[in-house]
């Protein structure tokens, strides 16, 4: 299991565990979105974390 798999698992679990309207905010080093339809990304911005770019993202549970 790699770091990308860990992020996918976190998105999957957040989709299952958050109540409708719940929010997940995270810094994501990968260009990817939630695979299942329970979370919707409603904000994304690239940020510089001191030498490498990551994506600040906000997801809402539908």
C-alpha positions as CSV (number, residue, x, y, z in Angstrom):
1,X,0.0,0.0,0.0
2,X,1.4,3.4,-1.0
3,X,0.6,7.0,-0.1
4,X,-1.8,7.3,-3.0
5,X,-3.8,4.3,-1.7
6,X,-3.9,5.8,1.7
7,X,-5.4,9.0,0.3
8,X,-8.0,7.0,-1.6
9,X,-8.9,5.1,1.5
10,X,-9.3,8.3,3.5
11,X,-11.6,9.8,0.9
12,X,-13.6,6.6,0.8
13,X,-14.0,6.4,4.6
14,X,-14.8,10.1,4.8
15,X,-17.6,9.5,2.3
16,X,-19.0,6.7,4.5
17,X,-18.5,8.3,7.9
18,X,-19.3,12.0,7.4
19,X,-22.9,13.1,7.9
20,X,-24.6,14.7,4.9
21,X,-23.3,18.2,4.7
22,X,-20.1,17.2,6.6
23,X,-16.8,18.7,5.4
24,X,-13.3,17.2,4.8
25,X,-10.4,19.7,4.2
26,X,-7.0,18.3,3.3
27,X,-3.7,18.9,1.6
28,X,-3.4,16.4,-1.2
29,X,-0.1,15.9,-3.0
30,X,-1.8,14.0,-5.8
31,X,-4.1,15.1,-8.7
32,X,-7.1,12.9,-7.8
33,X,-10.6,13.1,-6.6
34,X,-12.9,10.8,-4.7
35,X,-13.8,7.7,-6.7
36,X,-17.2,7.2,-5.3
37,X,-20.0,9.7,-5.5
38,X,-20.7,10.5,-1.9
39,X,-18.1,13.3,-1.7
40,X,-18.1,16.3,-3.9
41,X,-15.0,18.5,-4.2
42,X,-16.1,22.1,-4.0
43,X,-12.8,23.9,-3.5
44,X,-9.3,23.3,-4.8
45,X,-6.2,25.5,-5.0
46,X,-2.6,24.7,-5.6
47,X,-0.3,25.8,-2.7
48,X,3.5,25.8,-2.3
49,X,4.6,23.9,0.7
50,X,8.2,25.1,0.8
51,X,9.5,23.6,-2.4
52,X,6.8,21.3,-3.7
53,X,3.2,22.0,-4.8
54,X,0.2,20.3,-3.2
55,X,-3.6,20.8,-3.6
56,X,-5.6,22.3,-0.8
57,X,-9.1,20.7,-1.2
58,X,-12.4,20.8,0.5
59,X,-15.0,18.0,0.0
60,X,-18.6,18.0,1.2
61,X,-20.7,14.9,1.9
62,X,-23.8,14.9,-0.4
